[in-house]
């Protein structure tokens, strides 16, 4: 009996020492709360399965239905529905502990280890966190820098001349219809051409890219199959002297640009993305975002070659000068709520 009581005491202590679960609450009035809840279990009365106890850490989303039922989405893909035993949700925030009546709750979403909603892991092909040594790809001359959250060596600085990152892409047709590109950026200079923030493409064949320039602000260009040039880039004036979350999405029909979680530009352009293989590039793209050079002139009938100036490749996006942090690329188009959540939880 003593051994059993000791085991129960240790188990209770271990449970109490579990780190709290970070969550986002969306309320019926349109407001949003960010905070922590204890690593507790949630009692759910299911009409088909009876009473279930679900660990909050296993939950991805709890969505409240109009009839008072709750729809649960678990991180392993399971889904269940039922009545919650709670009457209110207690949330610890920077303002202290808040109690939210269940009647005011529209949705509860847990955050993952990186502090973003767990559902934003769906479709994530590439996530570059520059404070970690195991990032894929090759870094060319970019230097460690202080990131957008003020932590040293969590971002990379690009010199606007020759520094860039190359990451192999073998995702093939997963990027034929939809794509999202995200990055925190702070620009410290600008050349004549837009500087590439992040893009995807093969040699002389860009597929999509986010770029920034002093004259045009931020531009988002998904290159479509069969197009003769950039097909209707969406751009918006922006001062990137301060850290800004830049997001471009394409859902197969519409291109949309977001700055700091707010939609600033959109354009309809149905099609299929062009370069679905090749490389992901950050900060610049030698031989990727360049047009094919003009061929040399053919010899005349008498064998003479007409004098001509050599034609260099024309860059569609040049080198970015500034800092880049937290690059994410998805094989789907994030919606407006997801982009807003990404901004709110990573700013």
Secondary structure as GFF3:
##gff-version 3
##sequence-region A 1 347
A	DSSP	alpha_helix	2	16	.	.	.	ID=ss1
A	DSSP	beta_strand	21	27	.	.	.	ID=ss2
A	DSSP	beta_strand	32	37	.	.	.	ID=ss3
A	DSSP	beta_strand	41	46	.	.	.	ID=ss4
A	DSSP	beta_strand	50	55	.	.	.	ID=ss5
A	DSSP	three_ten_helix	56	58	.	.	.	ID=ss6
A	DSSP	beta_strand	59	64	.	.	.	ID=ss7
A	DSSP	beta_strand	70	74	.	.	.	ID=ss8
A	DSSP	beta_strand	79	84	.	.	.	ID=ss9
A	DSSP	beta_strand	88	93	.	.	.	ID=ss10
A	DSSP	beta_strand	96	101	.	.	.	ID=ss11
A	DSSP	three_ten_helix	102	104	.	.	.	ID=ss12
A	DSSP	beta_strand	105	110	.	.	.	ID=ss13
A	DSSP	three_ten_helix	118	121	.	.	.	ID=ss14
A	DSSP	beta_strand	124	128	.	.	.	ID=ss15
A	DSSP	beta_strand	138	140	.	.	.	ID=ss16
A	DSSP	beta_strand	143	145	.	.	.	ID=ss17
A	DSSP	beta_strand	155	159	.	.	.	ID=ss18
A	DSSP	beta_strand	164	169	.	.	.	ID=ss19
A	DSSP	three_ten_helix	172	175	.	.	.	ID=ss20
A	DSSP	beta_strand	179	189	.	.	.	ID=ss21
A	DSSP	beta_strand	195	202	.	.	.	ID=ss22
A	DSSP	beta_strand	205	213	.	.	.	ID=ss23
A	DSSP	beta_strand	217	222	.	.	.	ID=ss24
A	DSSP	beta_strand	234	236	.	.	.	ID=ss25
A	DSSP	beta_strand	244	250	.	.	.	ID=ss26
A	DSSP	beta_strand	254	259	.	.	.	ID=ss27
A	DSSP	beta_strand	262	268	.	.	.	ID=ss28
A	DSSP	beta_strand	278	282	.	.	.	ID=ss29
A	DSSP	beta_strand	321	330	.	.	.	ID=ss30
A	DSSP	alpha_helix	336	346	.	.	.	ID=ss31
###
